[in-house]
């Protein structure tokens, strides 16, 4: 009977006039855009069975929280301290082992049991804490348990992850693509600066366990054009929510969320200021669980303590470049180091990259003058170890998440002034020492850098338990710097340029 009915419908559609066809498609789109009322399919799952939870006598939350500086508002979970205790399927655990993960990070240990209860979650943690798998794996597990796997011809994802930048969106999507097959899920990534038709094509291949990672602007455009339907979203994740608000994405986020049905919402942020709190209250349920790691909730700027920081004081920018190139040659002598080098200008990036390339290092650069496709190509090579030294402006300081970066070298201090400059400095450091791994960060400072940012930099070093060079402490005390932040300077007479002429040089 079903086959006969389908044949009749097909015959009827062939005889449609263009006006009738347009009206039918418009009606279908209107129905899809309407949020679904909460039904049994959107009910929150029960807490994990006790057999799937860690042994409470072995790892209590109180002891774990004290050791890892975790603060919680809500019901206490039993931390998942080893992958064997997690409820994820065997394929997922095998993939974790294959990717080289030894055990869950503190963020994952707490986020997993909280997220798996189905409650809304607010997590305040610094970058590099392993939060990406902290929300992806519970989301995939949830839809695996709730929805039978089948194909779909409508771009209607069950999981939506929003991120502030295309770099971060691409990284999250890369991690999602690694683990989605373990749960019978499919993924797509949507972001600005790339052709829409390619992304729309991928959306059409989503099955009923689809996961879409997107920037707010592109996601809003696609839903307004009827290319993606959000009426079946079961899990919403806002990653780096503070960053999205800083970039002015609040209107797009609200419009996107208004099209979604009741769901589980997880909000991840590195800071917990008043603006973030205000928006969070309107996006999550009335009684969300809130968890913070370290002093992230205090808003205090702190560097990752898994990163060993060293600083070197030099006379000029030329000295910075010469010493940095010598250091990078030594680091990459045996081919085991994987380094990100930060500079203030685009021209400086290309200049240093060229010198290192001719010295035999596998390196390349990314900055604002390069097209998105070119930047994606270079970052892809960096992930695959085809490029071992990445030279970058701050376009890569936040959102680039490569777990095996061993070293960060800062030739120039961030150009942003005041608190923003110090935040950029900390985020640069955070590119190494990720997901519980150790890393090293080295910075070159001139007296101008110290005068502008010395006191704040000394405080960052001390808070992270790092050694403060006597010369830096002395110069800081003498200069009385308050953290204004001038950033790195170009040499020559130009404005940030590198030649002797009067050109402006490169900016961000």
C-alpha positions as CSV (number, residue, x, y, z in Angstrom):
1,X,0.0,0.0,0.0
2,X,2.8,2.4,0.9
3,X,4.4,1.8,-2.5
4,X,1.2,2.5,-4.3
5,X,0.6,5.7,-2.3
6,X,4.1,6.9,-3.1
7,X,3.6,6.2,-6.8
8,X,0.4,8.2,-6.8
9,X,2.1,11.2,-5.0
10,X,5.0,11.0,-7.5
11,X,2.5,11.1,-10.5
12,X,0.6,14.0,-9.0
13,X,3.8,16.0,-8.5
14,X,4.8,15.5,-12.1
15,X,1.5,17.1,-13.2
16,X,2.0,20.1,-10.9
17,X,2.2,23.6,-12.3
18,X,5.2,25.8,-11.2
19,X,2.8,27.7,-8.9
20,X,1.5,24.6,-7.2
21,X,5.0,23.2,-6.7
22,X,6.2,26.5,-5.2
23,X,3.2,26.5,-2.8
24,X,3.8,22.9,-1.7
25,X,7.5,23.6,-1.0
26,X,6.6,26.8,0.9
27,X,4.1,24.9,3.1
28,X,6.6,22.2,3.8
29,X,9.3,24.8,4.8
30,X,6.8,26.6,7.1
31,X,6.0,23.3,8.9
32,X,9.7,22.5,9.3
33,X,10.5,25.9,10.8
34,X,7.9,25.6,13.5
35,X,9.4,24.4,16.8
36,X,8.1,21.1,18.0
37,X,6.5,20.8,21.4
38,X,8.4,18.8,23.9
39,X,7.4,15.1,23.6
40,X,8.8,11.9,24.9
41,X,11.6,12.0,22.3
42,X,12.8,15.2,24.1
43,X,12.6,13.9,27.6
44,X,15.7,14.1,29.7
45,X,17.4,10.7,30.2
46,X,17.7,9.3,33.7
47,X,21.0,9.5,35.5
48,X,23.6,6.8,34.6
49,X,23.0,3.4,36.2
50,X,25.2,2.9,39.2
51,X,27.2,0.1,37.4
52,X,28.3,2.7,34.8
53,X,29.4,5.2,37.4
54,X,32.7,5.4,39.1
55,X,33.1,3.8,42.5
56,X,32.1,6.5,45.0
57,X,34.4,5.0,47.7
58,X,37.2,5.2,45.2
59,X,36.7,8.7,43.9
60,X,34.5,11.1,45.8
61,X,33.5,14.4,44.3
62,X,34.8,16.3,47.4
63,X,38.3,14.8,47.1
64,X,38.3,15.4,43.4
65,X,37.1,18.9,43.7
66,X,39.7,19.8,46.3
67,X,42.5,18.4,44.2
68,X,41.5,20.1,40.9
69,X,39.9,23.3,42.3
70,X,36.4,22.5,41.1
71,X,33.4,24.5,42.3
72,X,29.9,23.2,41.7
73,X,26.4,24.6,42.0
74,X,24.0,21.6,41.8
75,X,23.9,17.9,42.5
76,X,27.4,16.4,43.0
77,X,28.4,13.9,40.3
78,X,30.8,11.0,40.7
79,X,33.8,12.0,38.6
80,X,34.7,9.7,35.7
81,X,38.4,9.3,36.3
82,X,39.1,6.6,33.7
83,X,37.6,5.8,30.3
84,X,36.6,2.3,31.4
85,X,34.1,3.9,33.8
86,X,32.5,6.1,31.1
87,X,29.2,4.8,29.6
88,X,30.3,5.4,26.0
89,X,30.3,2.4,23.6
90,X,33.3,0.2,22.9
91,X,34.0,1.9,19.6
92,X,34.3,5.3,21.3
93,X,36.7,4.0,23.9
94,X,38.8,2.3,21.3
95,X,39.0,5.6,19.4
96,X,40.0,7.5,22.5
97,X,42.9,5.0,23.0
98,X,43.9,5.3,19.3
99,X,44.0,9.1,19.6
100,X,46.5,8.7,22.4
101,X,44.3,9.8,25.3
102,X,45.4,8.2,28.6
103,X,42.6,9.3,30.9
104,X,39.9,12.0,31.1
105,X,41.0,15.6,31.9
106,X,39.5,17.1,35.1
107,X,37.0,19.0,32.9
108,X,35.9,15.8,31.2
109,X,35.7,13.9,34.5
110,X,33.1,16.2,35.8
111,X,31.4,17.4,32.6
112,X,30.5,13.9,31.4
113,X,28.5,12.7,34.4
114,X,26.7,16.1,34.6
115,X,25.9,16.3,30.9
116,X,24.7,12.7,30.8
117,X,22.0,13.4,33.3
118,X,20.3,15.6,30.6
119,X,20.3,18.8,32.7
120,X,21.4,22.1,31.3
121,X,25.0,22.8,32.1
122,X,27.2,25.9,32.5
123,X,30.9,25.2,32.5
124,X,33.5,27.8,33.3
125,X,37.0,26.7,32.3
126,X,40.1,28.0,30.6
127,X,40.9,27.0,27.0
128,X,43.0,23.8,26.6
129,X,41.1,21.9,29.3
130,X,39.7,19.2,27.0
131,X,36.2,20.7,27.0
132,X,35.5,19.9,23.4
133,X,35.2,16.2,24.1
134,X,33.6,17.2,27.4
135,X,30.5,18.1,25.4
136,X,30.8,16.2,22.2
137,X,30.9,12.6,23.6
138,X,27.9,13.1,26.0
139,X,25.9,14.7,23.1
140,X,26.7,11.8,20.7
141,X,25.9,9.3,23.5
142,X,22.5,11.0,24.1
143,X,21.3,10.9,20.5
144,X,22.6,7.3,20.1
145,X,20.4,6.2,23.0
146,X,17.4,8.2,21.9
147,X,17.2,7.9,18.1
148,X,17.3,4.9,15.8
149,X,19.8,5.4,13.1
150,X,18.4,6.0,9.6
151,X,19.0,8.2,6.6
152,X,17.5,11.7,6.2
153,X,16.9,14.0,3.3
154,X,16.3,17.1,5.4
155,X,19.1,19.1,7.0
156,X,17.6,18.9,10.5
157,X,20.4,18.2,13.0
158,X,19.9,16.8,16.5
159,X,23.1,18.5,17.8
160,X,24.1,22.1,17.2
161,X,27.4,23.5,18.4
162,X,28.0,27.3,18.0
163,X,31.5,28.7,18.1
164,X,32.8,32.3,17.7
165,X,35.3,31.8,14.9
166,X,35.7,29.6,11.8
167,X,39.0,28.3,13.2
168,X,37.4,27.1,16.3
169,X,34.4,25.8,14.4
170,X,36.6,23.8,12.1
171,X,38.6,22.3,15.0
172,X,35.4,21.2,16.8
173,X,34.1,19.8,13.6
174,X,37.4,17.9,13.1
175,X,37.0,16.3,16.6
176,X,33.4,15.6,15.9
177,X,34.1,13.9,12.6
178,X,36.6,11.6,14.4
179,X,34.1,10.3,17.0
180,X,30.7,10.6,15.2
181,X,31.1,7.3,13.3
182,X,31.5,5.6,16.7
183,X,27.9,6.6,17.5
184,X,26.4,6.2,14.0
185,X,26.3,10.0,13.6
186,X,27.2,12.4,10.8
187,X,28.6,15.9,10.9
188,X,28.8,19.2,9.0
189,X,30.5,22.5,9.6
190,X,29.2,25.9,8.5
191,X,31.1,29.2,8.7
192,X,31.6,32.5,6.9
193,X,34.3,33.2,4.4
194,X,33.6,30.0,2.4
195,X,31.1,29.1,-0.3
196,X,27.6,28.3,1.1
197,X,26.8,25.7,-1.6
198,X,29.6,23.4,-0.3
199,X,28.2,23.6,3.2
200,X,24.6,23.2,2.1
201,X,25.6,20.0,0.2
202,X,27.1,18.5,3.4
203,X,24.0,19.5,5.4
204,X,21.9,17.4,3.0
205,X,24.0,14.3,3.9
206,X,23.1,14.5,7.6
207,X,21.3,11.5,9.0
208,X,18.9,11.6,11.9
209,X,21.8,11.7,14.3
210,X,23.3,14.8,12.6
211,X,25.7,17.2,14.3
212,X,26.3,20.7,12.9
213,X,29.1,22.9,14.1
214,X,28.7,26.5,13.0
215,X,29.5,30.2,13.6
216,X,26.3,32.1,14.6
217,X,26.2,34.4,11.6
218,X,26.4,31.7,9.0
219,X,24.0,29.4,10.9
220,X,21.5,32.3,11.1
221,X,21.8,33.0,7.3
222,X,21.3,29.3,6.5
223,X,18.2,29.0,8.6
224,X,16.7,32.2,7.2
225,X,17.2,30.8,3.7
226,X,15.6,27.5,4.6
227,X,18.8,25.5,4.1
228,X,18.9,24.1,7.6
229,X,16.0,23.3,10.0
230,X,16.4,23.6,13.8
231,X,13.1,22.2,14.9
232,X,14.6,18.8,15.8
233,X,17.6,20.0,17.8
234,X,18.0,17.9,21.0
235,X,21.3,19.3,22.3
236,X,22.6,22.8,21.9
237,X,26.2,23.7,22.8
238,X,27.5,27.3,23.0
239,X,31.3,27.1,23.1
240,X,33.4,30.1,24.1
241,X,30.1,32.0,24.8
242,X,32.0,35.0,26.2
243,X,34.0,35.4,23.0
244,X,30.8,35.2,20.9
245,X,29.2,38.0,23.0
246,X,32.4,40.1,22.7
247,X,32.2,39.7,18.9
248,X,28.6,41.0,18.9
249,X,26.8,37.7,18.0
250,X,24.1,37.9,20.7
251,X,21.3,38.9,18.2
252,X,22.1,36.0,15.9
253,X,22.4,33.5,18.8
254,X,18.9,34.6,20.1
255,X,17.4,34.3,16.6
256,X,18.8,30.9,16.1
257,X,17.7,29.6,19.5
258,X,14.2,31.0,19.0
259,X,13.7,28.4,16.2
260,X,14.6,25.4,18.5
261,X,12.3,23.2,20.6
262,X,13.0,22.5,24.3
263,X,16.4,20.8,24.5
264,X,19.5,20.2,26.6
265,X,21.7,23.3,26.5
266,X,25.4,23.3,27.5
267,X,27.2,26.7,27.7
268,X,31.0,26.7,27.9
269,X,32.9,30.0,28.7
270,X,36.3,31.0,29.8
271,X,35.0,34.0,31.9
272,X,31.9,34.5,34.0
273,X,31.2,38.3,33.7
274,X,27.9,40.0,34.1
275,X,27.2,40.0,30.3
276,X,27.7,36.3,30.1
277,X,25.6,35.6,33.2
278,X,22.7,37.7,31.8
279,X,22.6,35.9,28.5
280,X,23.1,32.5,30.1
281,X,20.0,33.0,32.3
282,X,17.8,33.4,29.2
283,X,19.3,30.5,27.2
284,X,19.4,27.7,29.8
285,X,16.6,26.2,32.0
286,X,15.7,27.7,35.3
287,X,17.9,25.4,37.4
288,X,21.1,24.7,35.4
289,X,24.1,23.0,36.9
290,X,27.1,25.4,37.1
291,X,30.7,24.1,37.4
292,X,33.9,26.1,37.4
293,X,37.5,24.9,37.2
294,X,40.4,26.7,38.9
295,X,39.8,30.4,39.3
296,X,38.0,30.8,35.9
297,X,34.8,32.0,37.6
298,X,36.6,34.8,39.4
299,X,37.5,36.5,36.1
300,X,41.2,36.6,37.1
301,X,43.6,36.3,34.3
302,X,45.7,33.1,34.8
303,X,47.9,31.1,32.6
304,X,47.9,27.3,32.2
305,X,50.1,25.9,35.0
306,X,50.9,22.9,32.8
307,X,53.0,25.3,30.6
308,X,56.5,26.2,31.6
309,X,57.0,29.9,30.9
310,X,60.3,31.6,30.2
311,X,61.1,35.2,29.2
312,X,64.2,36.7,27.6
313,X,64.9,40.5,27.6
314,X,66.5,41.9,24.5
315,X,67.4,45.3,23.1
316,X,65.5,45.5,19.8
317,X,63.1,43.8,17.5
318,X,66.0,42.6,15.3
319,X,67.5,40.9,18.4
320,X,64.2,39.2,19.0
321,X,64.1,37.8,15.5
322,X,67.7,36.6,15.5
323,X,67.4,34.9,18.9
324,X,64.1,33.4,18.1
325,X,65.4,31.9,14.8
326,X,68.3,30.4,16.7
327,X,66.0,29.0,19.3
328,X,63.7,27.5,16.7
329,X,66.5,25.8,14.8
330,X,67.7,24.2,18.1
331,X,64.1,23.1,19.0
332,X,63.5,21.5,15.7
333,X,66.9,19.9,15.2
334,X,65.7,16.4,16.0
335,X,62.3,16.9,14.3
336,X,60.2,16.2,17.5
337,X,59.1,19.7,18.4
338,X,55.8,21.2,17.2
339,X,55.8,25.0,17.6
340,X,53.5,28.0,17.1
341,X,55.4,31.3,16.7
342,X,53.5,34.6,17.2
343,X,54.3,37.9,15.6
344,X,52.5,41.3,15.5
345,X,52.4,41.8,11.7
346,X,51.7,39.9,8.6
347,X,54.9,41.0,6.9
348,X,56.9,39.8,9.9
349,X,55.2,36.4,9.7
350,X,56.2,35.9,6.1
351,X,59.7,37.2,6.7
352,X,60.4,34.8,9.6
353,X,58.7,31.9,7.8
354,X,61.0,32.4,4.8
355,X,64.1,32.5,6.9
356,X,63.2,29.3,8.8
357,X,62.2,27.6,5.5
358,X,65.6,28.3,4.0
359,X,67.2,27.1,7.2
360,X,65.5,23.7,6.6
361,X,62.5,23.9,8.9
362,X,59.1,22.6,7.8
363,X,57.2,25.8,8.4
364,X,54.5,28.0,7.0
365,X,52.6,31.1,8.0
366,X,48.9,32.2,8.5
367,X,47.6,35.7,8.8
368,X,44.8,38.0,7.7
369,X,46.1,38.6,4.2
370,X,45.8,34.9,3.3
371,X,42.5,33.6,2.0
372,X,40.5,31.2,4.2
373,X,41.3,28.3,1.9
374,X,45.0,28.9,2.2
375,X,44.8,29.2,6.0
376,X,42.8,26.0,6.2
377,X,45.4,24.3,4.0
378,X,48.3,25.4,6.2
379,X,46.5,24.5,9.5
380,X,45.6,21.1,8.0
381,X,49.3,20.5,7.2
382,X,50.2,21.5,10.7
383,X,47.7,19.0,12.2
384,X,49.1,16.3,10.0
385,X,52.7,17.1,11.0
386,X,53.6,18.1,7.4
387,X,54.3,21.5,8.8
388,X,56.0,21.5,12.2
389,X,56.4,25.2,12.8
390,X,53.4,27.5,12.3
391,X,54.1,31.3,12.2
392,X,51.0,33.3,13.0
393,X,49.5,36.6,14.0
394,X,46.7,36.6,16.6
395,X,44.3,35.3,13.9
396,X,45.4,31.8,15.3
397,X,45.7,32.8,19.0
398,X,42.2,31.6,19.9
399,X,40.3,28.8,18.3
400,X,43.3,26.9,17.0
401,X,43.3,23.7,19.0
402,X,46.0,21.3,18.1
403,X,46.6,18.9,21.0
404,X,50.3,18.0,20.3
405,X,51.8,21.5,20.2
406,X,55.0,21.3,22.3
407,X,56.2,24.9,22.2
408,X,54.9,28.5,21.8
409,X,57.3,31.3,21.0
410,X,56.2,34.9,21.2
411,X,58.5,37.2,19.3
412,X,56.1,40.1,19.7
413,X,53.9,41.0,22.7
414,X,50.2,41.2,21.6
415,X,49.4,44.5,20.0
416,X,46.1,45.0,21.9
417,X,46.3,47.3,24.9
418,X,45.5,46.8,28.5
419,X,43.5,43.7,29.6
420,X,42.8,42.6,26.1
421,X,46.6,42.4,25.4
422,X,47.2,40.3,28.5
423,X,44.3,38.0,27.5
424,X,45.8,37.5,24.1
425,X,49.1,36.7,25.7
426,X,47.5,34.0,27.9
427,X,45.5,32.6,25.0
428,X,48.7,32.3,23.0
429,X,50.4,30.4,25.8
430,X,47.3,28.2,25.9
431,X,48.0,26.8,22.5
432,X,50.4,24.3,24.2
433,X,49.9,22.2,27.4
434,X,46.4,21.2,26.2
435,X,44.3,18.4,27.5
436,X,46.6,17.6,30.5
437,X,49.8,17.6,28.4
438,X,52.9,19.6,29.3
439,X,54.2,22.5,27.2
440,X,56.8,25.3,27.0
441,X,56.3,28.9,26.2
442,X,59.1,31.4,25.6
443,X,58.6,35.2,25.1
444,X,61.0,37.9,24.0
445,X,60.6,41.3,25.6
446,X,62.2,44.7,24.9
447,X,62.2,47.5,27.5
448,X,59.2,49.1,25.8
449,X,57.3,45.8,26.3
450,X,58.2,45.8,29.9
451,X,57.3,49.4,30.4
452,X,53.8,48.8,29.0
453,X,53.0,45.3,30.4
454,X,55.7,44.4,32.9
455,X,53.7,44.4,36.1
456,X,50.9,42.3,34.7
457,X,53.3,39.9,33.1
458,X,55.1,39.4,36.4
459,X,51.8,38.8,38.2
460,X,50.9,36.2,35.5
461,X,54.2,34.4,36.0
462,X,53.9,34.3,39.8
463,X,50.2,33.2,39.8
464,X,51.2,30.3,37.5
465,X,54.1,29.3,39.8
466,X,56.7,30.4,37.2
467,X,60.2,31.8,37.9
468,X,60.4,35.6,37.4
469,X,63.9,36.6,36.1
470,X,65.6,39.1,38.4
471,X,66.2,41.5,35.5
472,X,62.5,41.5,34.6
473,X,61.5,42.2,38.2
474,X,64.0,45.0,38.5
475,X,63.0,46.7,35.2
476,X,59.3,46.4,36.1
477,X,59.9,47.9,39.5
478,X,61.9,50.8,37.9
479,X,59.4,51.3,35.0
480,X,56.3,51.1,37.1
481,X,54.4,49.7,34.2
482,X,50.6,49.2,34.6
483,X,49.8,47.0,31.7
484,X,49.0,49.5,28.9
485,X,50.3,47.2,26.2
486,X,51.9,48.7,23.1
487,X,52.7,45.4,21.4
488,X,55.6,44.5,19.2
489,X,57.2,47.1,17.0
490,X,58.4,46.9,13.5
491,X,61.9,48.1,12.6
492,X,62.8,50.8,10.2
493,X,61.1,54.2,9.6
494,X,57.8,52.9,8.4
495,X,54.7,52.4,10.5
496,X,55.2,48.8,11.6
497,X,57.0,48.1,8.3
498,X,60.3,46.2,7.8
499,X,62.0,48.2,5.0
500,X,63.7,51.5,5.1
501,X,61.1,53.2,3.1
502,X,57.9,54.9,4.2
503,X,55.5,52.1,3.8
504,X,53.0,51.2,6.4
505,X,53.9,47.6,6.8
506,X,51.5,44.9,7.9
507,X,48.8,45.0,10.4
508,X,46.4,42.4,11.8
